[in-house]
Amino acid sequence: MNYKLLLSIILVGSLYSAQNQFELKDASQHYDVKINVETCENNECSGKANVELFDKKSSKKLQTLTSDNLNFYLNEDQKPTANIIQLYNEQSPVIFDDFNFDGTEDIAIRNGNESGYGGPSYDVYVFNITKKQFVPSEELTQLAHENLGMFNTDSARKRLITYSKSGCCWHLTTEYTVLPQRGLFKVYELEEDATGGETVKVTKKEFIDDKWTTNIKEYPIDVYYKE
């Protein structure tokens, strides 16, 4: 092969790789992040990706996590965002939070669009203190695949909150707590059913004092959605 042609291929390949590599310094309290993603075009990136985690203090690489389809958009600075969870809107490719409320940072990495209505889905990893690494959480990953995108974390109440819907007029909000050694436990459910067209049937279920309580009310649509 012609030497100049070979050199051109190498340089183009290196440039392509550099264009699809991003560094995030402010995503986490403890880790710097490097993202290497397969394809970026017109401010949208997607495809197979590696997410490398580095210790902020030592700069030592601690772990590499992967995604089959790390789909995300670039912001005005031509970088991916982090830790943004907006229902029906932007959800970042990388999210750090304490998902199991054990006092350590965990991480969720976007992997495709397999949640409700083709929304973003995530693989969720929790930090294992013994192994000093992030390990996959099947329960939390399932939660981030079966609802409308990534779940929200309410740190003050130690709740994980999911949203789901069917069409325009039926919505469900569900809250979970995390029990040590037992995993997720559902403690709250709010169903808003406006499929009748004129009223909204609101069913609220709460787990209080080791039992479920149910409260059902109906409201005129225009009154309920003005509140």
N, C-alpha and C positions, 0 to 999 in steps of 0.2 A: 504494500500500500504506500502511496505517496506520503512522504514525511509531513509535508505542509497540510495535507488533507487530514492525516491522523491527528496532528496538533490542533487543527480547527475543531475536530469532533470532540477532543478532550476538553478544549476551552468552552465550547458550547454546552457540553454536558456539565461542566463545573458551574457555569453561569446559571443553567437551568436549576441545578441543585440548590445554589445559593438563593435564587429567587423564591424557592419554596421552603426556606428555612426561616423560622421566626424565634425570637427570644422574648420571654416574658419575665420581667424582673419584679413586678408588683402583684402577681397573681396570688402569691402565698406568703405567709409569715416566715416560713422556714426553707422554702425551696425556690430556686430559679428554674425556669422551664425552657427547654428548647423543643420546638415542634418541627419535624420534617415531614412534609406532606407531598403526595405524589403529583398532584396537578393544581395549578392556580391559573385562572383566566377570568378577566373582567371582574376583578375584586371578589371572586368566589373560588374557594379551594375545596378539594375533595379527594377521595381515594385513600389508599393505604397510607398509614402514617405511623411514625414513632414519636412518642412523647418522653423526652429525657428529663429526669429530675436531678438537680444538683443541690448540694448543701450550700446555703447562703454563706456560711462562715468559712468553710474550707474550699469551696468550689469543686469538691469531689463529686463525681457522678455516682448517684446512689441506686438508681433503678431506671429501666426503660420499659414503658408500657406501650402497647400497640392498639391500633384501631383499623378495622377493615375499610371504614369509610368515615374519615374525620371531616365532615362537611361543615364549612363555616364561611362567613363573609369577612372581608377586611374592613377596618374602620378608616377614618379619614387620614390616619397616619400610616396606612397600609400595613396594619398589624391586626392579628386576631384579638378579640376581647377576652376577658376572663371573668367568671363569677356572675354573669348576667343571666337571670332567669325571668323572662317576660312571657306571660301567657299569650299565645297567638302572635308573638313577635320574636325578638332576638333571644336566642339562648346560646351562650358561649360554648366553644369547643372543649374548654377545660374549666371545671368548677371545683374549688377547694372549700371545704366546710367540715364541721364535726358532725357527720351524719348519724353516728350512733351515740353521741353525747358521752363519750368516755374521756374527753379532755384533749384528744389529739386530732390533728387535721387529717381528713380523708380526701379522696379525689374522685371525681366523676369525669369520664372522657366520652365525648360524643362518638357514637358508632352508628351511623346511618340515620334513616328516617322511618323507624318502625313503630313509633308510638301512635296514639290515636290520630286519625285523619292524616296520616303520613307525616306526623310531626317528628321532631328530633328525639332520638333515643340515646341512652347512655349506658356505658359499662361503669359500674360503681365499685370502688376499691376502698377498703377500710385499713387503717394502719394497725399492723400487728406488732405490739411492743416487744414480744419475745423474738420474733424474726427480724424486727427492725426494717420491715418492708410493707408495702401495700399489697394486700391480698384481695382477690375477688370476693364480692358479696353477692351471692345468688339472689337473696331476698330483695336487696336494694336495687339490683340491676333489673329484676322483674318489675319492681315498682316504677322504674324509669322507662319501661317498655310498654306497659299496659295502660297508661293514662295519657294525659295531654302533655307530653314532654317531661322534662325533669321536674321532680317534686321540689317543693319549698321546704326550708328548714326554719322552724321557729325555736330558736335557741333558748329564749326566756321560758317558754312553756315545755321545752323538750318534746316537740311534736314534729313529725313529718307530715306534710300536707300535699295531697294529690287532687287533681281535677280531671273529670271526665264528662262527656256529653254525648247526646244522640240528637243530631239535627240542631235546629235553632232553639228548641223549646224544652229540652230536658237536660239538667245539669246536676252533677253530683260532686260534692266536696267531701273528702274523707281525710281523717287525721289518725295517725298512728303514733304510738310511743314505742320505745325500744327497751325491752326487758332484758337485763343481764342474763346471759347463758340461754335465753329463750328466744330472742329475736323480736320481730315486729308483732305488735298487738294493736288491733283496731279499737279506738276509743270514742270516735265521733263520726257521724255521718249526717250530711245535710243534702236532702234531695229537693230540687226545685222543678216541679212538673207543670209546664204551661201548655201542654199539648192540647188541652181542651179549647184554647183560643181566647177565653174571656177571663179566666181566673188562673191563679198560680197556687197549686197545692204544695205546701211546704212541710216536709216531714223531717223532723230533727230527732236523731237517735244519739244518746250519750251513755257511755258505760261509767256508772257512778256506784260506788260502794258495792262492787262485785256483781252488779246487775245492770241490764240495759233498761233505759227509760225511753219512751217514745212520745213525741208531741207532734200533732198534726193540725195545721191551720190552713185556711184558704183566704186569698186576698184577690181583689180585682187587679188585673195586670197593670193598669196605668198607675194604681196606687203603689203597688209593690216595687216596681222598677223605677219609681221616682225617688225612693228612699236611698 
